[in-house]
Amino acid sequence: MSFIKYSNASRADLVRLHAFLEQYDSLVADKAIDTIIDSIGYIGENPSSGTPLVDRQNVRKSVIEFGASGYLFFHKRYEKKDMNFVTRIIHQKEWYEAETIGLVEERTKETKA
C-alpha cells in the first residue's frame, strides 16, 4: 500500500471546503470531507490512478463524485518513496490553472523524508 501525504495547501483546501458547506448544512459538510478523504485513500492501493495532466505527466487529476458535481484532487507520485503527494483539492466548479497545480511543491519534513 502506497503512503499518502497531504500538502499544506491541500489541508487548507479541506478546511475551506468544509467551512463553505458548513454555512448551509454541517452534516453535509462532514459527509463531504469524509467522502474526499475516503476517495483519496483509494490512491494508496492504486497509486497510478487518475488522469495525467497534459503538460505534466507526473501530476494526476482524480474525480470525487459528491452531490450534483463533486471534487477534484491533484497528486504526484514518488516511486522511490512509494508515496503519493496530494497537492490540491478543489470543487469541480472552481476555476483553476492546470499549469500551476502541483508545480510548486511544498518542501516540508514529510516530502524530504
N, C-alpha and C positions, 0 to 999 in steps of 0.2 A: 504494500500500500504506500503510495506516494505521500510525502509530507506536504501540508498546505500552510503557507504563510500569508498573512494579510499585511498590505502596506498601510501606513498611517492614513493615506488618502482613502483607502477602501474602508477602513474602520470609521473614518469620519463620514463616509457615504452612508454606512449603515445607520449611524446616529441621525443624519439628516433625513434619510428616507423614513425612518421611524417617526421622527418629530413631525414630518409633514402629514403622515397618515393619522397620527395620534390626535391631531386637531379635529378629526371627523369621527374616529372610532378607535379606541385603544385596543380592542380585541383584534380588529383587522390589522392594526399596526404590528402587534405582536405576532400574528399569524404570518404576515408578510416577511418579517425578519426571520422567523423560523423556516419558512419556505426557502428563502435566499440561502441561509446557512446550510440547510439540507442539500440544496441543489449544488452548492459549491463543493460540498463533501463528495459528490459524485466524481469529481476530477481526481480524488485520492485513489480511487480504484481504476479510473480511466483517464490517466494523466494527459493523453494526447487528444482528448475530446475537444470539441469546439471548432469553430471556423477560423483559419488563419486570416489575419488582416492582409489585404492585398499588397500593401507596401512594406510590411514587416512580418515575415512568416513566423518569427519566434513569438509573436503576440497573438493570442487566440481570443475569440469572442464567443461567449456561450449565452444562450437564451434561457431565461427562467420564466415559465408561464405562471401568471398570477392575475386573476380577475380578467378584465376585458383586454388588457395588454400584457404587462409583465415587466421584467427587468433584464438587463444585460450585465454580464461581468466579464472583465478582461483579465487574462492571466498569462504569465510567461512560464515556460518550462525550463528547468535547470536539470538536465540529465545526470550530470556528475554528482549532484547533491540529492537526486531523486526528490525534487521539490517543485511545487507549483507556487508561484508568487502571484497572488491576486492584487492587481494594480488599481482597479476601479470597479465600482458597482453603481449603475445608474438605472433610472426608469427608461423604458423603451421610447417614450415620447420626449425625453430630454434631448436637447441638442448637444452634440459633442464633436470634437475634431479628432477623427480617427488617427491622424498623423501624430497627435500628441499623447494618445493613450499608451501607457507603458514605456514611453520613450525615456522619460527621466525617472530612473529608479531611485527609490529612497535607499540611502546607504545606512542601514541600521545594523546592530549587532546580529539580528536574525538573518539578514541576507548575506552577511560576511561569513557566518559560521557554517 
